[in-house]
Amino acid sequence: MITSTENAEHYTWGAQCDGWDLLISDSLSVIQERMPPGTSEQMHYHERAQQVFYILSGMATFEIEGALETVLLNQSIHIPAGTKHRIINNGDSDLHFLVISEPKTRGDRVNLT
């Protein structure tokens, strides 16, 4: 089955951010997301899931265990399970990316304050 943002299940999160479930199974999740400028995700970690973020457009800043990493167009970053992290859009345009999780992250996220 061909899936895109046109026919995938859509959801919103945070401050006007979008997500599209391109593939969700017990063992794998592939989501395309969009973050407007100036938005960020809450710091969190996943107990079981590892993740790869791949940047489709824009520039992402990741806070990972207290350190900042910049990930550019056509680059990816791996987040091992148990690693405290969040993604931030400090740019002046929308950030589009894929987040690939193994296994799926639903029910596996621990939010931090």
MINUSE-32499 format. One record per residue: y, x, z of N, C-alpha, C, O, CB in turn; residue number from 1. Coordinates in nm, 2 decimals. Atoms other than C-alpha are relative to their C-alpha. Glycine has a CB too. Layout:
<bases>
BASE       nY       nX       nZ      caY      caX      caZ       cY       cX       cZ       oY       oX       oZ      cbY      cbX      cbZ     i
BASE        Y        X        Z        Y        X        Z        Y        X        Z        Y        X        Z        Y        X        Z   NUM
...
</bases>
This chain:
<bases>
BASE       nY       nX       nZ      caY      caX      caZ       cY       cX       cZ       oY       oX       oZ      cbY      cbX      cbZ     i
BASE    -0.12     0.08     0.00     0.00     0.00     0.00     0.13     0.09     0.00     0.13     0.19     0.08     0.00    -0.10     0.12     1
BASE    -0.13    -0.07     0.01     0.35     0.13    -0.09     0.09    -0.06     0.11     0.11    -0.18     0.11     0.06     0.00    -0.14     2
BASE    -0.09     0.05    -0.10     0.59     0.11     0.20     0.13     0.07    -0.01     0.13     0.19    -0.04    -0.07     0.02     0.14     3
BASE    -0.13    -0.06     0.00     0.96     0.17     0.22     0.09    -0.08     0.10     0.04    -0.17     0.17     0.07    -0.01    -0.15     4
BASE    -0.10     0.07    -0.09     1.27     0.06     0.42     0.02    -0.14    -0.05     0.07    -0.23     0.02     0.13     0.08     0.01     5
BASE    -0.02     0.13     0.05     1.27    -0.24     0.19    -0.10    -0.10     0.05    -0.07    -0.22     0.06    -0.01     0.00    -0.15     6
BASE     0.11     0.10    -0.04     0.94    -0.39     0.31    -0.06     0.03     0.14    -0.15    -0.04     0.18    -0.10     0.00    -0.10     7
BASE     0.06    -0.04    -0.13     0.86    -0.21     0.64     0.06    -0.08     0.11     0.17    -0.14     0.10     0.02     0.15     0.03     8
BASE    -0.05     0.07    -0.12     0.90    -0.38     0.98     0.13     0.08     0.05     0.12     0.20     0.07    -0.10    -0.01     0.11     9
BASE    -0.12    -0.06    -0.04     1.26    -0.31     1.09     0.03    -0.03     0.15     0.00    -0.14     0.19     0.12    -0.04    -0.09    10
BASE    -0.05     0.03    -0.13     1.40    -0.27     1.44     0.13     0.08     0.02     0.16     0.17    -0.05    -0.11     0.04     0.11    11
BASE    -0.12    -0.07    -0.04     1.73    -0.16     1.60    -0.02     0.06     0.14    -0.10     0.00     0.22     0.12    -0.09    -0.01    12
BASE     0.01    -0.06    -0.13     1.77     0.07     1.90     0.13     0.07     0.03     0.21     0.10    -0.06    -0.12     0.10     0.01    13
BASE    -0.12    -0.08    -0.03     2.05     0.24     2.09     0.13    -0.07    -0.05     0.13    -0.19    -0.05    -0.01     0.14    -0.04    14
BASE    -0.13     0.05     0.05     2.40     0.20     1.95     0.00    -0.01    -0.15     0.05     0.08    -0.22     0.12     0.10     0.05    15
BASE     0.00     0.03     0.14     2.34     0.05     1.61    -0.08     0.10    -0.08    -0.05     0.13    -0.20     0.14     0.00    -0.06    16
BASE     0.10    -0.08     0.08     2.05     0.28     1.51    -0.11    -0.09    -0.05    -0.14    -0.19     0.00    -0.06     0.11     0.10    17
BASE     0.10     0.07     0.07     1.78     0.16     1.28    -0.13     0.08    -0.01    -0.13     0.20    -0.01     0.04    -0.04    -0.14    18
BASE     0.13    -0.06     0.02     1.41     0.22     1.25    -0.09    -0.09    -0.09    -0.08    -0.21    -0.08    -0.07     0.03     0.14    19
BASE     0.10     0.07     0.08     1.14     0.13     1.00    -0.13     0.05     0.02    -0.15     0.17     0.00     0.05     0.01    -0.15    20
BASE     0.14    -0.04    -0.02     0.77     0.14     1.08    -0.07     0.02    -0.14    -0.11    -0.08    -0.20    -0.07    -0.10     0.09    21
BASE     0.07    -0.02     0.12     0.62     0.30     0.77    -0.15     0.00     0.01    -0.22    -0.04    -0.08     0.05     0.14    -0.06    22
BASE     0.14     0.00    -0.03     0.28     0.35     0.93    -0.01     0.00     0.15     0.04     0.09     0.22    -0.07     0.12    -0.07    23
BASE     0.03     0.00    -0.15     0.16     0.25     1.28    -0.15    -0.02     0.01    -0.20    -0.13    -0.03     0.08    -0.11     0.08    24
BASE     0.14     0.01    -0.03    -0.20     0.31     1.38    -0.02     0.06     0.14     0.08     0.12     0.19    -0.10     0.07    -0.10    25
BASE     0.03    -0.06    -0.13    -0.36     0.41     1.71     0.02     0.15     0.00     0.06     0.21     0.10    -0.13    -0.04     0.05    26
BASE     0.00    -0.14     0.00    -0.38     0.77     1.60     0.12     0.07    -0.07     0.14     0.19    -0.06    -0.12     0.05    -0.08    27
BASE    -0.12    -0.06     0.08    -0.06     0.82     1.38     0.11    -0.11    -0.01     0.08    -0.23    -0.03    -0.05     0.04    -0.13    28
BASE    -0.12     0.08     0.02     0.29     0.68     1.36     0.09     0.07    -0.09     0.12     0.19    -0.07     0.07    -0.04     0.13    29
BASE    -0.10    -0.05     0.08     0.54     0.74     1.08     0.11    -0.10    -0.01     0.10    -0.21    -0.05    -0.06     0.03    -0.15    30
BASE    -0.12     0.09    -0.01     0.89     0.60     1.13     0.11     0.07    -0.07     0.14     0.19    -0.05     0.03    -0.03     0.15    31
BASE    -0.13    -0.05     0.06     1.21     0.64     0.92     0.11    -0.06     0.09     0.10    -0.18     0.12     0.01    -0.04    -0.15    32
BASE    -0.11     0.05    -0.09     1.52     0.62     1.14     0.14     0.04    -0.06     0.15     0.14    -0.14    -0.02     0.05     0.14    33
BASE    -0.14    -0.03     0.04     1.90     0.61     1.08     0.08     0.00     0.13     0.07    -0.10     0.21     0.05    -0.10    -0.10    34
BASE    -0.09    -0.01    -0.11     2.15     0.72     1.34     0.15     0.01    -0.05     0.17     0.11    -0.12    -0.04     0.11     0.10    35
BASE    -0.14    -0.01     0.04     2.53     0.66     1.29     0.06     0.13     0.07     0.01     0.17     0.17     0.08    -0.12     0.03    36
BASE    -0.07    -0.11    -0.07     2.77     0.95     1.38     0.03    -0.04     0.14     0.07    -0.15     0.18     0.13     0.04    -0.08    37
BASE    -0.03     0.01    -0.14     2.82     1.00     1.75    -0.10    -0.07     0.09    -0.07    -0.10     0.20     0.13    -0.08     0.01    38
BASE     0.11     0.06    -0.08     2.49     0.84     1.86    -0.10     0.10     0.05    -0.11     0.21    -0.01    -0.06    -0.11    -0.08    39
BASE     0.11    -0.08    -0.06     2.21     0.98     2.07    -0.10    -0.08     0.06    -0.08    -0.20     0.09     0.06     0.11     0.10    40
BASE     0.11     0.06    -0.06     1.88     0.90     2.21     0.00     0.04     0.15     0.05     0.14     0.18    -0.13     0.03    -0.07    41
BASE     0.02    -0.03    -0.14     1.80     0.89     2.58    -0.10     0.12     0.02    -0.20     0.12    -0.06    -0.04    -0.12     0.08    42
BASE     0.09    -0.10    -0.03     1.63     1.20     2.72    -0.13    -0.06     0.05    -0.13    -0.15     0.13     0.05     0.10     0.11    43
BASE     0.13     0.05    -0.03     1.26     1.14     2.74    -0.11     0.10    -0.03    -0.08     0.21    -0.08    -0.03    -0.14    -0.07    44
BASE     0.11    -0.08     0.05     0.91     1.28     2.69    -0.12    -0.10    -0.02    -0.12    -0.21     0.02    -0.04     0.11     0.10    45
BASE     0.12     0.08     0.03     0.57     1.15     2.57    -0.12     0.08     0.07    -0.13     0.20     0.06    -0.03    -0.01    -0.15    46
BASE     0.11    -0.07    -0.07     0.26     1.22     2.79    -0.11     0.05    -0.09    -0.17     0.15    -0.07    -0.06    -0.10     0.10    47
BASE     0.11    -0.04     0.09     0.01     1.23     2.50     0.05     0.04    -0.14    -0.02     0.12    -0.20    -0.09    -0.12    -0.01    48
BASE    -0.04    -0.01     0.14     0.20     1.22     2.17     0.08     0.13    -0.03     0.17     0.16     0.05     0.08    -0.11    -0.05    49
BASE    -0.09    -0.11     0.06     0.33     1.53     1.98     0.07    -0.07    -0.12     0.03    -0.16    -0.18    -0.09     0.12    -0.05    50
BASE    -0.08     0.06     0.10     0.60     1.46     1.73     0.06     0.11    -0.09     0.08     0.23    -0.05     0.12    -0.08     0.06    51
BASE    -0.07    -0.09     0.10     0.75     1.62     1.41     0.11    -0.09    -0.05     0.09    -0.20    -0.10    -0.10     0.04    -0.11    52
BASE    -0.12     0.06     0.05     1.10     1.52     1.31     0.04     0.07    -0.13     0.05     0.20    -0.13     0.12     0.00     0.10    53
BASE    -0.04    -0.06     0.13     1.19     1.58     0.94     0.13    -0.06    -0.05     0.14    -0.18    -0.06    -0.11    -0.02    -0.11    54
BASE    -0.14     0.05     0.03     1.56     1.55     0.84     0.01    -0.03    -0.15    -0.01     0.06    -0.24     0.10     0.10     0.04    55
BASE    -0.02     0.04     0.13     1.62     1.35     0.52     0.14     0.01    -0.05     0.17     0.04    -0.17    -0.05    -0.15    -0.02    56
BASE    -0.14    -0.02     0.03     2.00     1.36     0.53     0.08     0.01     0.13     0.04    -0.04     0.23     0.06    -0.12    -0.09    57
BASE    -0.08    -0.03    -0.12     2.26     1.48     0.77    -0.05     0.12     0.08    -0.12     0.20     0.02     0.00    -0.13     0.09    58
BASE     0.03    -0.12    -0.08     2.23     1.73     1.05    -0.03    -0.06     0.14     0.04    -0.14     0.20     0.11     0.10     0.01    59
BASE     0.04     0.04    -0.13     2.04     1.67     1.38     0.02     0.11     0.10    -0.01     0.22     0.08    -0.14    -0.05     0.00    60
BASE     0.00    -0.09    -0.12     2.10     1.83     1.72    -0.11    -0.06     0.09    -0.11    -0.18     0.13     0.14     0.00     0.07    61
BASE     0.10     0.04    -0.10     1.80     1.82     1.95     0.03     0.08     0.13     0.06     0.19     0.13    -0.14     0.04    -0.05    62
BASE     0.00    -0.06    -0.13     1.82     1.88     2.32    -0.14     0.00     0.05    -0.21    -0.10     0.06     0.09    -0.08     0.10    63
BASE     0.14    -0.02    -0.04     1.48     2.02     2.42    -0.01     0.09     0.12     0.03     0.21     0.12    -0.07     0.07    -0.12    64
BASE     0.02    -0.07    -0.13     1.41     2.12     2.78     0.13     0.07     0.03     0.13     0.19     0.08    -0.11     0.10    -0.01    65
BASE    -0.13    -0.06    -0.04     1.79     2.19     2.83     0.06     0.09    -0.11     0.18     0.13    -0.09    -0.02     0.08     0.12    66
BASE    -0.06    -0.09     0.10     1.84     2.40     2.51     0.03    -0.09    -0.12    -0.03    -0.19    -0.15    -0.10     0.11    -0.04    67
BASE    -0.04     0.07     0.12     2.02     2.28     2.19    -0.06     0.07    -0.12    -0.05     0.19    -0.13     0.15    -0.02     0.00    68
BASE     0.05    -0.05     0.13     1.86     2.32     1.84     0.06    -0.08    -0.11     0.07    -0.21    -0.09    -0.16     0.00     0.00    69
BASE    -0.05     0.07     0.12     2.02     2.23     1.51    -0.10     0.00    -0.11    -0.16     0.10    -0.14     0.14     0.06    -0.05    70
BASE     0.10     0.01     0.11     1.79     2.10     1.24     0.08    -0.06    -0.12     0.14    -0.17    -0.11    -0.12    -0.09     0.04    71
BASE    -0.07     0.03     0.12     1.93     2.07     0.89    -0.08    -0.08    -0.10    -0.20    -0.09    -0.09     0.06     0.12    -0.07    72
BASE     0.06     0.07     0.11     1.85     1.88     0.57    -0.13     0.07    -0.05    -0.12     0.20    -0.07     0.09    -0.02    -0.12    73
BASE     0.13    -0.06     0.04     1.48     1.94     0.46    -0.06     0.10     0.10    -0.14     0.18     0.06     0.02     0.07    -0.13    74
BASE     0.06    -0.08    -0.11     1.40     2.11     0.79    -0.07    -0.10     0.09    -0.04    -0.22     0.10     0.10     0.09     0.07    75
BASE     0.07     0.08    -0.10     1.16     1.99     1.06    -0.01     0.07     0.13     0.01     0.19     0.14    -0.14    -0.04    -0.05    76
BASE     0.02    -0.06    -0.13     1.10     2.05     1.43    -0.12    -0.07     0.06    -0.13    -0.19     0.05     0.13    -0.01     0.09    77
BASE     0.12     0.06    -0.07     0.78     2.00     1.63     0.04    -0.01     0.15     0.09     0.09     0.21    -0.12     0.10    -0.02    78
BASE    -0.02     0.03    -0.14     0.80     1.85     1.98    -0.14    -0.02     0.06    -0.20    -0.12     0.04     0.10    -0.12     0.03    79
BASE     0.13     0.02    -0.06     0.48     1.91     2.18     0.00    -0.11     0.11     0.10    -0.14     0.16    -0.05     0.13     0.06    80
BASE     0.01     0.10    -0.11     0.35     1.64     2.42     0.05     0.06     0.13     0.03     0.18     0.16    -0.15    -0.05     0.01    81
BASE    -0.05    -0.04    -0.13     0.51     1.66     2.76     0.14     0.07     0.00     0.19     0.11     0.11    -0.10     0.08     0.06    82
BASE    -0.12    -0.07     0.01     0.83     1.82     2.63     0.12    -0.10     0.01     0.13    -0.20    -0.07     0.01     0.07    -0.13    83
BASE    -0.12     0.09    -0.02     1.16     1.66     2.75     0.10     0.03    -0.12     0.13     0.14    -0.15     0.08     0.03     0.13    84
BASE    -0.08    -0.01     0.12     1.38     1.59     2.44     0.08    -0.12    -0.03     0.06    -0.23     0.03    -0.09     0.04    -0.12    85
BASE    -0.08     0.11     0.06     1.64     1.38     2.26     0.06     0.05    -0.12     0.08     0.17    -0.14     0.10    -0.06     0.10    86
BASE    -0.07    -0.03     0.13     1.80     1.36     1.92     0.14    -0.05     0.01     0.17    -0.15     0.07    -0.08    -0.06    -0.12    87
BASE    -0.14     0.03    -0.01     2.18     1.36     1.88     0.06     0.01    -0.14     0.02     0.11    -0.22     0.08     0.09     0.10    88
BASE    -0.08    -0.01     0.13     2.40     1.29     1.57     0.14     0.04     0.03     0.22    -0.05     0.06    -0.01    -0.13    -0.09    89
BASE    -0.14    -0.05    -0.02     2.71     1.51     1.62     0.07     0.01    -0.13     0.19     0.05    -0.13    -0.01     0.13     0.07    90
BASE    -0.07    -0.01     0.13     2.79     1.49     1.25     0.09    -0.11    -0.03     0.11    -0.20     0.05    -0.11     0.01    -0.11    91
BASE    -0.10     0.10     0.04     3.04     1.28     1.06    -0.06    -0.10    -0.10     0.01    -0.18    -0.16     0.12     0.06    -0.05    92
BASE     0.07     0.10     0.09     2.78     1.09     0.85    -0.13    -0.04     0.06    -0.18     0.02     0.16    -0.03     0.07    -0.14    93
BASE     0.13     0.05    -0.05     2.46     0.89     0.91    -0.10     0.11    -0.01    -0.11     0.19    -0.10    -0.04    -0.12    -0.08    94
BASE     0.12    -0.09     0.00     2.15     1.09     1.00    -0.12    -0.08    -0.03    -0.14    -0.18     0.04    -0.01     0.07     0.15    95
BASE     0.13     0.06     0.04     1.83     0.99     0.83    -0.11     0.09     0.02    -0.10     0.21    -0.02     0.01    -0.06    -0.15    96
BASE     0.11    -0.09    -0.03     1.50     1.13     0.94    -0.13    -0.08     0.01    -0.14    -0.20     0.03     0.02     0.08     0.13    97
BASE     0.14     0.05    -0.02     1.12     1.08     0.96    -0.04     0.05     0.14    -0.01     0.17     0.17    -0.10     0.04    -0.11    98
BASE     0.07    -0.04    -0.12     0.95     1.09     1.30    -0.15    -0.03    -0.01    -0.18    -0.15    -0.02     0.07    -0.06     0.13    99
BASE     0.14     0.01     0.01     0.58     1.15     1.28    -0.06     0.03     0.13    -0.04     0.14     0.19    -0.06     0.09    -0.12   100
BASE     0.06    -0.01    -0.13     0.38     1.10     1.60    -0.15    -0.01     0.00    -0.20    -0.09    -0.07     0.06    -0.10     0.10   101
BASE     0.15     0.00    -0.01     0.02     1.18     1.68    -0.04     0.02     0.15    -0.01     0.13     0.20    -0.06     0.11    -0.09   102
BASE     0.02     0.13     0.05    -0.11     0.97     1.84     0.13    -0.08     0.01     0.24    -0.02     0.04    -0.11    -0.07     0.09   103
BASE    -0.12     0.09     0.00     0.14     0.67     1.83     0.07     0.02     0.14     0.01     0.05     0.24    -0.03    -0.14    -0.03   104
BASE    -0.08    -0.02    -0.13     0.42     0.68     2.10     0.02    -0.13     0.07     0.06    -0.13     0.19     0.13     0.06    -0.03   105
BASE    -0.02     0.13    -0.07     0.42     0.31     2.18    -0.09     0.00     0.13    -0.21     0.02     0.13    -0.04    -0.12    -0.09   106
BASE     0.07     0.00    -0.13     0.33     0.28     2.55    -0.01     0.14     0.06    -0.08     0.16     0.16    -0.13    -0.06    -0.01   107
BASE     0.01    -0.14    -0.04     0.36     0.66     2.59     0.13     0.07     0.03     0.13     0.20     0.04    -0.08     0.08    -0.11   108
BASE    -0.13    -0.06    -0.01     0.73     0.72     2.64     0.04    -0.01     0.15     0.03    -0.12     0.21     0.10    -0.07    -0.09   109
BASE    -0.06     0.00    -0.13     0.88     0.82     2.98     0.15     0.03    -0.01     0.18     0.15    -0.04    -0.08     0.10     0.09   110
BASE    -0.15    -0.02     0.01     1.26     0.78     2.99     0.05     0.07     0.13     0.00     0.04     0.24     0.08    -0.14    -0.02   111
BASE    -0.06    -0.08    -0.11     1.46     1.02     3.21     0.15    -0.04     0.02     0.21    -0.08    -0.08    -0.01     0.15    -0.03   112
BASE    -0.14     0.04    -0.03     1.80     0.95     3.37     0.08     0.13    -0.01     0.21     0.12     0.01     0.01    -0.07     0.13   113
</bases>
